[in-house]
Amino acid sequence: MSKEIINRFNPGDVVRHFKRELLTNDKRLSNMYLYKIIGEAQHTETGEKLMIYMALYDDFRVYARPLEMFCGLTDKEKYPNIKQKYRFEVV
């Protein structure tokens, strides 16, 4: 994965998950599938890089996802009608 792709997120950025496109217009008025980037972390055992982010809806849960997966492309085979290129993109 290129550094350009990995470095496109900064702490404090608000990002949207591609599934936001599947919401009805009413649901899009909510913050569903919007997240705030907290920052990158490193797994203590494996050294794997992780993205730490917080949901901006419901219970504001904090998540960790492998950085490569976070920055990955949307699965166009599984979701052929999704227009968003990457799994997460800055709003």
Kinemage of the C-alpha trace (Angstrom):
@kinemage 1
@onewidth
@group {chain A} dominant
@subgroup {mainchain}
@vectorlist {calphas} color= white
{ca met a 1} P 0.000 0.000 0.000
{ca ser a 2} L 1.442 3.366 -0.953
{ca lys a 3} L 2.378 5.990 1.644
{ca glu a 4} L 0.080 8.451 -0.173
{ca ile a 5} L -2.965 6.284 0.570
{ca ile a 6} L -2.000 5.573 4.172
{ca asn a 7} L -1.156 9.216 4.937
{ca arg a 8} L -4.452 10.613 3.669
{ca phe a 9} L -5.983 10.637 7.167
{ca asn a 10} L -5.123 12.922 10.087
{ca pro a 11} L -6.317 12.914 13.704
{ca gly a 12} L -9.572 14.866 13.879
{ca asp a 13} L -10.630 14.138 10.283
{ca val a 14} L -14.254 13.083 9.862
{ca val a 15} L -14.608 10.138 7.498
{ca arg a 16} L -17.529 8.257 6.019
{ca his a 17} L -17.779 4.508 5.526
{ca phe a 18} L -18.922 3.478 2.049
{ca lys a 19} L -22.112 1.924 3.480
{ca arg a 20} L -23.389 5.452 4.087
{ca glu a 21} L -24.419 5.393 0.410
{ca leu a 22} L -26.931 2.643 1.232
{ca leu a 23} L -28.851 4.793 3.720
{ca thr a 24} L -32.220 6.326 2.940
{ca asn a 25} L -32.342 10.114 2.643
{ca asp a 26} L -33.842 10.361 6.157
{ca lys a 27} L -31.013 8.301 7.660
{ca arg a 28} L -28.382 10.373 5.802
{ca leu a 29} L -29.444 13.353 7.917
{ca ser a 30} L -28.040 11.466 10.904
{ca asn a 31} L -24.362 10.810 11.542
{ca met a 32} L -24.743 7.105 10.718
{ca tyr a 33} L -21.500 5.692 9.266
{ca leu a 34} L -19.545 8.850 10.097
{ca tyr a 35} L -16.395 8.539 12.212
{ca lys a 36} L -13.707 10.768 13.698
{ca ile a 37} L -10.086 9.708 13.270
{ca ile a 38} L -8.280 9.449 16.600
{ca gly a 39} L -4.970 8.333 15.115
{ca glu a 40} L -2.772 5.421 14.212
{ca ala a 41} L -1.541 2.803 16.672
{ca gln a 42} L 0.736 -0.195 16.585
{ca his a 43} L -0.236 -3.645 17.872
{ca thr a 44} L 2.101 -4.457 20.770
{ca glu a 45} L 2.551 -8.126 19.853
{ca thr a 46} L 2.580 -8.168 16.047
{ca gly a 47} L 3.649 -4.623 15.177
{ca glu a 48} L 0.659 -4.350 12.834
{ca lys a 49} L -0.418 -0.751 12.201
{ca leu a 50} L -3.988 0.054 13.241
{ca met a 51} L -6.350 2.970 12.676
{ca ile a 52} L -8.208 4.117 15.793
{ca tyr a 53} L -11.503 5.914 15.151
{ca met a 54} L -14.714 6.840 16.949
{ca ala a 55} L -18.300 6.559 15.735
{ca leu a 56} L -20.167 9.875 15.572
{ca tyr a 57} L -23.508 8.160 16.196
{ca asp a 58} L -25.242 5.898 18.719
{ca asp a 59} L -22.909 5.208 21.645
{ca phe a 60} L -19.781 6.864 20.111
{ca arg a 61} L -17.884 3.584 20.350
{ca val a 62} L -14.144 3.568 19.621
{ca tyr a 63} L -12.859 1.081 17.050
{ca ala a 64} L -9.505 -0.246 15.858
{ca arg a 65} L -9.052 -1.676 12.383
{ca pro a 66} L -5.898 -2.788 10.573
{ca leu a 67} L -4.599 0.271 8.718
{ca glu a 68} L -4.307 -1.573 5.430
{ca met a 69} L -7.961 -2.638 5.647
{ca phe a 70} L -9.085 0.841 6.768
{ca cys a 71} L -7.378 2.403 3.737
{ca gly a 72} L -8.475 -0.353 1.355
{ca leu a 73} L -10.662 -0.142 -1.696
{ca thr a 74} L -14.400 -0.782 -1.550
{ca asp a 75} L -15.258 -4.351 -2.571
{ca lys a 76} L -16.902 -3.704 -5.959
{ca glu a 77} L -17.769 -7.384 -6.426
{ca lys a 78} L -19.796 -7.477 -3.214
{ca tyr a 79} L -21.085 -3.874 -3.556
{ca pro a 80} L -21.179 -3.181 -7.333
{ca asn a 81} L -23.381 -0.065 -7.059
{ca ile a 82} L -21.235 1.771 -4.506
{ca lys a 83} L -19.597 4.871 -5.983
{ca gln a 84} L -17.128 5.517 -3.155
{ca lys a 85} L -13.660 4.276 -4.171
{ca tyr a 86} L -12.208 3.564 -0.718
{ca arg a 87} L -13.729 1.890 2.338
{ca phe a 88} L -13.334 5.183 4.263
{ca glu a 89} L -13.025 8.680 2.780
{ca val a 90} L -12.696 12.120 4.367
{ca val a 91} L -15.979 14.069 4.399
